[in-house]
Amino acid sequence: MMSDVLTRTRARIAFLRDVADRKSVERHYRRNPPPITHGAKQVFVVEGLWDNPNHWLRLWVFLHAYLRDRKADVIGILKSRDNWDNWRKRKSLEALGIRRFVYLDDMKASEADYAAKADTLFRNVSSAQDVFDLPLPDELPGYVYFDTVLKEARHPQPKLDGNPVWRKLLADVLHLSDFYRDLFQQNEIVGVVSSHAWKSEWGALCWTALRRGVPFYYMTAHYDSIRVRRMASPQDYSAPNEHLAYADFCALPEAMQRRLIDRGRSYLSDRFAGNSDFIVLRYAIDPAQRGKDRSTVISGLGLDPKKPLVAIYTHSWFDFPHTQAMTNFTEPLDWVNFTFDTIKSLTDVNWVFKPHPCDQWYGTIRLRDILKDLPPHIAVAPENSDSLAIQTIADAVTTIQGSISIEAAAMGKPVLCADRSMYTDWGFTHAATSREDYAAKLRGILDLAAPTPAQSEHAMAFAATALAPPPQDARWLKLTCDTRHLDGSLYSSVNTLLDSQGESLEREIVKLSEWLENKHSSYNVWRIVDHCAAAPGTTQY
């Protein structure tokens, strides 16, 4: 009884502290609001659907940069006029100086009308492919809706028959498409910035903008630094994550290529040392597990140490698996089952499935509950096993399209990707062109060529722009991971940053403003390449 009282008391104190920190942060924004031109004909749209302290901070930084040399009013998108949660989000946007708002719950047609249209559309759906092929408004890709269902259901394969979530979320897509179409028709919108580019409420916004030639800025943070991907056309939607194209890398002077390679090598070393607060790495990296010999590790997995080992790195089950327009498999569970069925008869090789860190993070669907009654040559690694320890002893690696491919290729391991990825054009992996091609390559994975030394260095160069933050001597703004909001500590972190890192914030605004003028599609890529263009050791800005 007493322990319950203490738990509630601590939770209440933490809540009150978080509220106080939020108010302090918002006071800072009000003292220094972005230069919005209220009443201007041109309008910039910001998304206020995701209540995260870092999202509001990034919006504050972005609007200062964007509006530095532009005159535009700003409209904030909110879910509803009702409830305290939406009221808090509006207050955060108001602290940024925003006065105009639109609400997704302001429906053009009735909820019943959208439900009826969804029933008609979904009537003949009997497979995942049918979902992908649905004729959605504005030719919105069906996988946006499909991935939204996976996320809402928190399940890799929600059943189609008799499952109301499919029709409910299809009705939402129809409503959102109408809502955003009207928003763009009624306003002269010159740009959109959003915390996400997937899930229907964000995906439909992004797609509506791109179909109308309006720039969409997907702004987030990965590996401790701000990332902004500027998309300009529907073709960009299949490659929404920041990265450097191989052709652009080849066009760089040799000295700059070498600096990117060195930066990637340095970053990967830092990554494997566990020096990042990013959520995936917090669960994937544990240096204390290293140092055991290969035979000991393989025997500990219950496998025969005399056989070669192939590591199979899985994916998050429902975190928008189609963001790179995957076509060979419907979702990660489809791939896992297909892979398992393929390797069951390949007994001359050890196969170990490495669970994705999100198995622990979400704690819902777990690989160990899916793969049971395993034959002696197949194992599932413990969820908390160190990623590098598995990579080091593996003779080859396979995955769909994860960052493990970059790490393993940089280490010189043969890597088989089950589908296309943002690094396919770089050539340091083997990419399957179909399910059948994947199965054939999987059967002969030990015969696949390992990356050449040059290709391994290319993987490092790719890591330098797609994964790494700017190097320390570029004086970048370091952010605490967005997920820290869940433990109630993030507003405190942002508060401290605003109080003590004024110069860093101003430098970030200046650099972001320069990037916006430059027209490069990826902020982090541009600033790292820009830094590498200077003499080694020279601080940019």
C-alpha positions as CSV (number, residue, x, y, z in Angstrom):
1,M,0.0,0.0,0.0
2,M,2.7,2.4,1.1
3,S,4.8,1.6,-2.1
4,D,1.8,2.4,-4.3
5,V,1.4,5.8,-2.6
6,L,5.1,6.5,-3.0
7,T,4.9,5.5,-6.7
8,R,2.0,7.9,-7.3
9,T,3.7,10.6,-5.4
10,R,6.9,10.3,-7.4
11,A,4.9,10.3,-10.7
12,R,3.0,13.4,-9.6
13,I,6.2,15.2,-8.7
14,A,7.8,14.2,-12.0
15,F,4.7,15.4,-13.9
16,L,4.7,18.8,-12.1
17,R,8.4,19.2,-12.8
18,D,7.8,18.4,-16.5
19,V,5.0,21.0,-16.6
20,A,7.2,23.6,-15.1
21,D,10.0,22.9,-17.5
22,R,7.6,23.0,-20.4
23,K,6.4,26.5,-19.3
24,S,10.0,27.7,-19.0
25,V,10.8,26.4,-22.5
26,E,7.8,28.1,-24.0
27,R,8.6,31.4,-22.2
28,H,12.0,31.3,-24.0
29,Y,10.3,30.8,-27.4
30,R,7.9,33.7,-26.6
31,R,10.9,36.0,-25.8
32,N,12.5,35.2,-29.1
33,P,9.8,34.1,-31.6
34,P,10.4,33.4,-35.3
35,P,9.8,36.4,-37.6
36,I,6.4,35.4,-38.8
37,T,4.6,37.9,-41.1
38,H,1.1,37.6,-39.9
39,G,-1.5,38.2,-42.6
40,A,1.0,37.6,-45.5
41,K,-0.5,36.1,-48.6
42,Q,2.1,33.3,-48.7
43,V,1.7,30.6,-46.0
44,F,4.1,28.1,-44.5
45,V,2.5,25.0,-42.8
46,V,3.8,23.4,-39.7
47,E,2.6,20.1,-38.2
48,G,1.6,20.2,-34.5
49,L,0.4,16.6,-34.2
50,W,3.4,15.2,-32.4
51,D,3.8,16.5,-28.8
52,N,7.6,16.2,-28.2
53,P,9.9,18.8,-26.7
54,N,12.5,18.3,-29.4
55,H,9.9,18.7,-32.2
56,W,8.9,22.1,-30.9
57,L,12.6,23.0,-30.5
58,R,13.4,21.9,-34.1
59,L,10.3,23.9,-35.3
60,W,11.6,27.0,-33.5
61,V,15.0,26.6,-35.1
62,F,13.6,25.8,-38.6
63,L,11.2,28.8,-38.6
64,H,13.9,31.2,-37.6
65,A,16.0,29.9,-40.4
66,Y,13.3,29.7,-43.0
67,L,11.7,33.1,-42.3
68,R,15.1,34.9,-41.9
69,D,14.9,36.2,-45.5
70,R,11.2,35.3,-46.3
71,K,7.9,36.9,-45.6
72,A,5.2,34.3,-44.9
73,D,2.4,33.6,-42.4
74,V,2.3,30.3,-40.7
75,I,-0.5,27.8,-40.2
76,G,-0.3,25.1,-37.5
77,I,-2.1,21.7,-38.0
78,L,-3.7,20.2,-35.0
79,K,-5.9,17.1,-34.5
80,S,-8.8,18.6,-32.6
81,R,-10.2,21.6,-30.8
82,D,-11.1,19.3,-27.9
83,N,-9.2,17.8,-24.9
84,W,-6.2,18.9,-22.9
85,D,-3.7,17.2,-25.1
86,N,-4.6,19.3,-28.1
87,W,-4.7,22.4,-26.0
88,R,-1.1,21.8,-24.9
89,K,0.0,21.4,-28.5
90,R,-1.7,24.6,-29.5
91,K,0.0,26.4,-26.6
92,S,3.4,25.1,-27.8
93,L,2.7,26.4,-31.4
94,E,1.4,29.7,-30.0
95,A,4.7,30.1,-28.1
96,L,6.4,30.0,-31.5
97,G,4.3,33.0,-32.5
98,I,1.7,31.0,-34.6
99,R,-1.8,32.4,-34.6
100,R,-3.6,30.5,-37.4
101,F,-4.7,26.9,-36.9
102,V,-6.6,24.2,-38.7
103,Y,-8.0,21.0,-37.2
104,L,-8.1,17.6,-38.7
105,D,-11.4,16.8,-37.0
106,D,-13.2,19.5,-38.9
107,M,-14.6,17.1,-41.5
108,K,-15.8,18.1,-44.9
109,A,-18.3,15.2,-45.0
110,S,-19.8,13.2,-42.2
111,E,-17.9,10.4,-40.5
112,A,-20.6,8.0,-41.8
113,D,-20.0,9.2,-45.4
114,Y,-16.3,8.4,-45.1
115,A,-17.1,5.0,-43.5
116,A,-19.4,4.1,-46.3
117,K,-16.8,5.0,-48.9
118,A,-14.2,3.0,-47.1
119,D,-16.6,-0.1,-47.0
120,T,-17.0,0.2,-50.7
121,L,-13.3,0.4,-51.4
122,F,-12.4,-2.4,-49.0
123,R,-15.1,-4.8,-50.1
124,N,-13.0,-6.8,-52.5
125,V,-9.7,-6.7,-50.5
126,S,-8.5,-10.2,-49.6
127,S,-4.7,-9.8,-49.6
128,A,-1.9,-7.3,-48.8
129,Q,-1.3,-6.8,-52.5
130,D,-5.0,-5.7,-52.8
131,V,-4.3,-3.1,-50.2
132,F,-1.3,-1.8,-52.0
133,D,-3.4,-1.6,-55.2
134,L,-6.3,0.4,-53.7
135,P,-7.1,3.5,-55.8
136,L,-6.6,6.1,-53.0
137,P,-7.1,9.8,-53.6
138,D,-4.4,11.7,-55.4
139,E,-2.8,8.3,-56.2
140,L,-1.5,8.1,-52.6
141,P,0.6,4.9,-52.4
142,G,-1.3,2.1,-50.8
143,Y,1.6,1.2,-48.5
144,V,1.1,4.5,-46.6
145,Y,-2.3,3.2,-45.5
146,F,-1.0,-0.4,-45.1
147,D,1.8,0.7,-42.8
148,T,-0.5,2.9,-40.8
149,V,-2.7,-0.1,-40.0
150,L,0.4,-2.1,-38.9
151,K,1.5,0.8,-36.6
152,E,-2.0,1.3,-35.1
153,A,-2.5,-2.4,-34.6
154,R,1.0,-2.9,-33.2
155,H,1.1,-6.1,-35.2
156,P,3.2,-7.2,-38.3
157,Q,0.2,-8.9,-40.0
158,P,-3.2,-7.7,-38.8
159,K,-5.8,-10.0,-40.2
160,L,-7.9,-8.6,-43.0
161,D,-11.2,-10.5,-42.4
162,G,-13.4,-9.1,-39.7
163,N,-10.9,-6.6,-38.5
164,P,-12.5,-3.2,-38.1
165,V,-9.2,-1.3,-38.0
166,W,-8.7,-1.6,-41.7
167,R,-12.0,0.1,-42.6
168,K,-11.7,2.7,-39.8
169,L,-8.2,3.8,-41.0
170,L,-9.2,3.7,-44.6
171,A,-12.0,6.1,-43.8
172,D,-9.4,8.3,-42.1
173,V,-7.2,8.3,-45.2
174,L,-10.2,9.5,-47.3
175,H,-11.0,12.2,-44.8
176,L,-7.4,13.4,-44.5
177,S,-6.9,13.5,-48.3
178,D,-10.0,15.7,-48.6
179,F,-8.9,17.9,-45.7
180,Y,-5.4,18.5,-47.0
181,R,-6.6,19.0,-50.6
182,D,-8.9,21.8,-49.4
183,L,-6.1,23.3,-47.2
184,F,-3.9,23.6,-50.3
185,Q,-6.7,24.9,-52.5
186,Q,-7.6,27.6,-50.0
187,N,-4.1,28.9,-49.3
188,E,-1.0,29.9,-51.2
189,I,1.2,27.4,-49.4
190,V,5.0,27.7,-50.1
191,G,6.3,24.9,-47.9
192,V,5.5,22.3,-45.2
193,V,7.6,21.1,-42.3
194,S,6.7,18.0,-40.4
195,S,8.1,15.6,-37.7
196,H,7.1,12.5,-39.8
197,A,6.5,11.6,-43.4
198,W,4.6,8.4,-42.7
199,K,1.4,7.2,-41.1
200,S,-1.7,8.6,-42.7
201,E,-2.0,12.0,-41.0
202,W,1.6,12.8,-42.0
203,G,1.9,10.7,-45.1
204,A,-1.2,12.3,-46.7
205,L,0.1,15.7,-45.9
206,C,3.4,15.0,-47.5
207,W,1.9,13.4,-50.5
208,T,-0.6,16.3,-51.1
209,A,2.3,18.8,-50.9
210,L,4.5,16.8,-53.3
211,R,1.7,16.3,-55.8
212,R,1.3,20.1,-56.0
213,G,5.0,20.8,-56.2
214,V,5.2,22.3,-52.7
215,P,8.5,21.5,-50.9
216,F,8.0,19.2,-47.9
217,Y,10.6,19.3,-45.2
218,Y,10.8,16.0,-43.2
219,M,12.6,17.2,-40.0
220,T,13.7,14.8,-37.3
221,A,16.8,13.9,-35.3
222,H,18.9,10.8,-35.6
223,Y,22.1,9.9,-33.8
224,D,22.0,13.1,-31.8
225,S,21.7,15.7,-34.7
226,I,19.0,17.5,-36.6
227,R,18.1,15.9,-39.9
228,V,16.0,17.6,-42.6
229,R,15.1,15.9,-45.9
230,R,13.7,18.3,-48.5
231,M,11.3,16.5,-50.8
232,A,10.2,18.2,-54.0
233,S,8.3,15.6,-56.0
234,P,6.4,12.3,-55.5
235,Q,9.5,10.5,-56.7
236,D,11.3,11.7,-53.6
237,Y,8.9,9.9,-51.3
238,S,10.5,6.5,-51.9
239,A,13.8,7.9,-50.6
240,P,12.8,10.0,-47.6
241,N,15.9,9.5,-45.4
242,E,19.0,11.7,-45.8
243,H,21.8,10.1,-47.7
244,L,24.4,10.9,-50.4
245,A,23.8,9.3,-53.8
246,Y,26.8,7.3,-55.1
247,A,27.0,9.5,-58.3
248,D,27.3,12.6,-56.1
249,F,30.0,10.9,-54.1
250,C,32.0,10.1,-57.2
251,A,31.7,13.7,-58.4
252,L,33.5,14.9,-55.3
253,P,37.3,15.6,-55.4
254,E,39.3,12.7,-54.2
255,A,40.5,14.5,-51.1
256,M,36.9,15.1,-50.0
257,Q,36.0,11.5,-50.7
258,R,38.9,10.5,-48.4
259,R,37.7,12.8,-45.7
260,L,34.2,11.3,-45.8
261,I,35.7,7.8,-45.6
262,D,37.8,8.8,-42.6
263,R,34.7,10.5,-41.0
264,G,32.7,7.3,-41.5
265,R,35.4,5.1,-40.1
266,S,35.7,7.4,-37.0
267,Y,31.9,7.5,-36.6
268,L,31.4,3.7,-36.8
269,S,34.1,3.3,-34.1
270,D,32.3,5.7,-31.9
271,R,29.0,4.0,-32.6
272,F,30.2,0.6,-31.6
273,A,31.7,2.1,-28.5
274,G,28.1,2.9,-27.4
275,N,28.6,6.7,-27.4
276,S,25.1,7.6,-28.6
277,D,21.8,8.1,-26.8
278,F,19.8,7.2,-29.9
279,I,17.1,4.7,-29.0
280,V,18.2,1.9,-31.4
281,L,21.8,2.0,-30.3
282,R,20.9,2.0,-26.6
283,Y,19.4,-1.5,-27.1
284,A,21.8,-2.8,-29.8
285,I,25.2,-2.0,-28.4
286,D,26.8,-3.6,-25.3
287,P,30.6,-3.5,-25.5
288,A,30.9,-5.6,-22.3
289,Q,29.8,-8.7,-24.3
290,R,32.8,-8.6,-26.6
291,G,36.1,-10.3,-26.3
292,K,34.8,-13.9,-26.5
293,D,36.3,-16.2,-29.1
294,R,34.2,-17.3,-32.1
295,S,33.7,-20.9,-30.9
296,T,32.5,-19.8,-27.4
297,V,29.9,-17.4,-28.9
298,I,28.6,-19.9,-31.5
299,S,28.4,-22.7,-28.9
300,G,26.6,-20.3,-26.6
301,L,23.9,-19.9,-29.3
302,G,23.5,-23.7,-29.3
303,L,25.1,-24.0,-32.7
304,D,28.0,-26.1,-34.1
305,P,31.2,-24.0,-34.0
306,K,32.6,-26.1,-36.9
307,K,30.1,-24.7,-39.4
308,P,30.1,-21.2,-41.0
309,L,27.7,-18.7,-39.5
310,V,25.2,-16.4,-41.3
311,A,23.6,-13.6,-39.2
312,I,20.1,-12.6,-40.1
313,Y,19.3,-9.1,-38.8
314,T,15.5,-8.5,-38.5
315,H,13.6,-5.3,-38.6
316,S,11.1,-3.4,-36.5
317,W,7.8,-5.2,-37.1
318,F,5.5,-2.2,-37.7
319,D,7.6,1.0,-37.9
320,F,6.6,1.8,-41.5
321,P,8.5,-0.9,-43.4
322,H,7.7,0.5,-46.8
323,T,9.5,3.8,-46.3
324,Q,12.0,2.8,-49.0
325,A,9.2,1.4,-51.2
326,M,9.9,-2.3,-50.5
327,T,8.3,-4.6,-53.1
328,N,9.7,-8.1,-52.7
329,F,7.9,-8.7,-49.4
330,T,4.7,-7.4,-47.9
331,E,6.3,-6.6,-44.5
332,P,9.1,-7.9,-42.2
333,L,7.2,-10.9,-40.9
334,D,6.6,-12.1,-44.4
335,W,10.4,-11.8,-45.0
336,V,11.2,-13.6,-41.7
337,N,8.9,-16.5,-42.5
338,F,10.2,-16.8,-46.1
339,T,13.8,-16.7,-44.9
340,F,13.1,-19.4,-42.3
341,D,11.4,-21.6,-44.8
342,T,14.3,-21.2,-47.2
343,I,17.1,-22.0,-44.7
344,K,15.4,-25.0,-42.9
345,S,17.0,-27.4,-45.3
346,L,20.4,-25.6,-45.5
347,T,21.9,-27.6,-42.7
348,D,25.5,-27.2,-43.6
349,V,25.4,-23.6,-42.4
350,N,24.6,-22.1,-39.0
351,W,21.9,-19.4,-39.1
352,V,21.3,-16.9,-36.3
353,F,18.4,-14.5,-36.2
354,K,19.3,-11.2,-34.4
355,P,16.1,-9.5,-33.0
356,H,15.7,-5.9,-33.8
357,P,16.1,-3.5,-30.8
358,C,12.5,-2.5,-31.0
359,D,11.5,-6.0,-29.9
360,Q,12.6,-4.8,-26.5
361,W,11.5,-1.2,-26.9
362,Y,7.9,-2.0,-27.8
363,G,7.7,-5.3,-25.9
364,T,4.7,-6.6,-28.0
365,I,5.5,-8.9,-30.9
366,R,8.9,-10.6,-30.3
367,L,11.0,-12.8,-32.6
368,R,11.5,-15.4,-30.0
369,D,7.7,-16.0,-29.9
370,I,7.5,-16.3,-33.7
371,L,10.4,-18.7,-34.3
372,K,9.9,-21.8,-32.2
373,D,10.9,-25.4,-32.4
374,L,14.0,-24.5,-34.3
375,P,16.2,-27.1,-36.0
376,P,19.7,-27.6,-34.6
377,H,21.4,-25.3,-37.2
378,I,19.1,-22.3,-36.6
379,A,19.1,-20.1,-33.5
380,V,17.6,-16.8,-32.2
381,A,20.1,-14.6,-30.4
382,P,19.1,-13.1,-27.1
383,E,17.4,-9.7,-27.5
384,N,20.1,-8.0,-25.5
385,S,23.0,-9.5,-27.5
386,D,25.6,-7.0,-28.7
387,S,25.2,-6.3,-32.5
388,L,28.9,-6.0,-33.1
389,A,29.7,-9.3,-31.3
390,I,27.4,-11.1,-33.7
391,Q,28.7,-9.3,-36.8
392,T,32.3,-10.0,-35.9
393,I,31.9,-13.8,-35.9
394,A,29.5,-13.9,-38.9
395,D,30.7,-15.1,-42.3
396,A,27.9,-13.3,-44.0
397,V,25.0,-11.1,-43.1
398,T,21.4,-10.7,-44.5
399,T,18.7,-8.2,-43.8
400,I,16.0,-6.3,-45.8
401,Q,17.5,-2.8,-45.9
402,G,18.8,-1.9,-42.4
403,S,21.8,0.1,-41.2
404,I,23.4,-3.3,-40.3
405,S,24.3,-3.6,-44.0
406,I,26.4,-0.5,-43.8
407,E,28.2,-1.6,-40.7
408,A,28.9,-5.1,-41.9
409,A,30.0,-4.0,-45.4
410,A,32.4,-1.6,-43.8
411,M,33.8,-4.5,-41.8
412,G,34.3,-6.5,-45.1
413,K,31.4,-8.9,-44.7
414,P,29.3,-10.1,-47.6
415,V,25.8,-8.6,-47.2
416,L,22.6,-9.8,-48.9
417,C,19.7,-7.3,-48.9
418,A,16.2,-8.7,-49.5
419,D,15.0,-5.6,-51.2
420,R,16.2,-2.3,-52.6
421,S,17.6,0.3,-50.2
422,M,18.9,3.8,-50.2
423,Y,22.4,2.4,-50.6
424,T,21.8,-0.1,-53.4
425,D,23.5,2.2,-55.9
426,W,26.7,2.2,-53.9
427,G,27.4,-1.5,-54.7
428,F,28.7,-2.6,-51.3
429,T,25.8,-5.0,-50.8
430,H,24.1,-7.6,-53.0
431,A,20.4,-6.6,-53.5
432,A,17.8,-9.1,-54.4
433,T,15.5,-8.1,-57.3
434,S,12.6,-10.5,-56.3
435,R,11.6,-13.1,-53.8
436,E,13.0,-15.8,-56.0
437,D,16.2,-14.0,-56.5
438,Y,16.5,-13.5,-52.8
439,A,16.0,-17.2,-52.2
440,A,18.6,-18.1,-54.7
441,K,21.1,-15.7,-53.3
442,L,20.4,-16.8,-49.8
443,R,21.1,-20.5,-50.7
444,G,24.5,-19.4,-52.0
445,I,25.2,-16.6,-49.6
446,L,28.6,-17.9,-48.7
447,D,29.6,-17.7,-52.3
448,L,28.7,-14.0,-52.6
449,A,31.7,-11.8,-53.0
450,A,32.8,-9.9,-50.0
451,P,33.1,-6.1,-50.5
452,T,36.5,-5.1,-51.9
453,P,38.6,-2.8,-49.7
454,A,37.3,0.1,-51.8
455,Q,33.7,-0.9,-51.4
456,S,34.2,-1.2,-47.6
457,E,35.5,2.3,-47.7
458,H,32.4,3.4,-49.7
459,A,30.3,1.9,-46.9
460,M,32.2,4.1,-44.5
461,A,31.6,7.2,-46.7
462,F,27.9,6.4,-46.9
463,A,27.8,6.0,-43.1
464,A,29.4,9.5,-42.8
465,T,26.4,11.1,-44.3
466,A,23.4,8.8,-43.7
467,L,24.2,7.9,-40.1
468,A,26.8,10.1,-38.6
469,P,26.2,13.6,-37.1
470,P,28.6,16.3,-38.2
471,P,32.1,15.9,-36.6
472,Q,32.8,17.6,-33.3
473,D,34.9,20.3,-34.9
474,A,31.9,21.4,-37.0
475,R,30.3,22.6,-33.7
476,W,26.9,20.9,-34.3
477,L,23.9,21.2,-32.0
478,K,23.7,18.0,-30.0
479,L,20.2,16.8,-29.1
480,T,19.1,14.3,-26.5
481,C,17.1,11.4,-28.1
482,D,13.4,12.2,-28.7
483,T,12.4,9.1,-26.8
484,R,13.7,10.6,-23.5
485,H,10.4,12.5,-23.4
486,L,8.8,9.2,-22.2
487,D,10.8,9.3,-18.9
488,G,10.0,12.9,-18.3
489,S,13.5,14.3,-18.7
490,L,13.4,15.9,-22.1
491,Y,11.9,19.3,-21.3
492,S,14.5,19.7,-18.6
493,S,17.2,18.9,-21.2
494,V,15.7,21.4,-23.7
495,N,15.5,24.0,-21.0
496,T,19.2,23.6,-20.1
497,L,20.1,23.7,-23.8
498,L,18.2,27.0,-24.3
499,D,19.8,28.6,-21.3
500,S,23.3,27.5,-22.0
501,Q,23.7,26.9,-25.7
502,G,22.6,30.1,-27.3
503,E,25.6,30.4,-29.6
504,S,25.1,26.8,-30.8
505,L,21.5,27.4,-31.5
506,E,22.3,30.6,-33.5
507,R,24.9,28.7,-35.5
508,E,22.4,26.0,-36.2
509,I,19.9,28.6,-37.4
510,V,22.5,30.2,-39.6
511,K,23.7,26.9,-41.1
512,L,20.1,25.8,-41.7
513,S,19.3,29.1,-43.4
514,E,22.4,28.6,-45.7
515,W,21.2,25.1,-46.6
516,L,17.7,26.4,-47.4
517,E,19.2,28.8,-49.9
518,N,21.6,26.1,-51.3
519,K,18.7,23.9,-52.5
520,H,20.5,20.7,-51.5
521,S,17.9,18.0,-50.7
522,S,19.5,16.8,-47.4
523,Y,20.6,19.1,-44.6
524,N,22.9,16.8,-42.7
525,V,24.5,15.5,-45.9
526,W,25.1,19.0,-47.1
527,R,26.7,20.3,-43.9
528,I,29.0,17.3,-43.6
529,V,30.1,17.5,-47.2
530,D,30.5,21.2,-46.8
531,H,32.7,20.6,-43.7
532,C,34.8,18.1,-45.6
533,A,35.4,20.7,-48.3
534,A,37.4,22.8,-45.8
535,A,40.9,22.0,-44.8
536,P,41.1,19.2,-42.2
537,G,40.6,20.5,-38.6
538,T,39.0,23.8,-39.8
539,T,35.8,24.7,-38.1
540,Q,33.0,25.7,-40.5
541,Y,30.4,28.5,-40.0
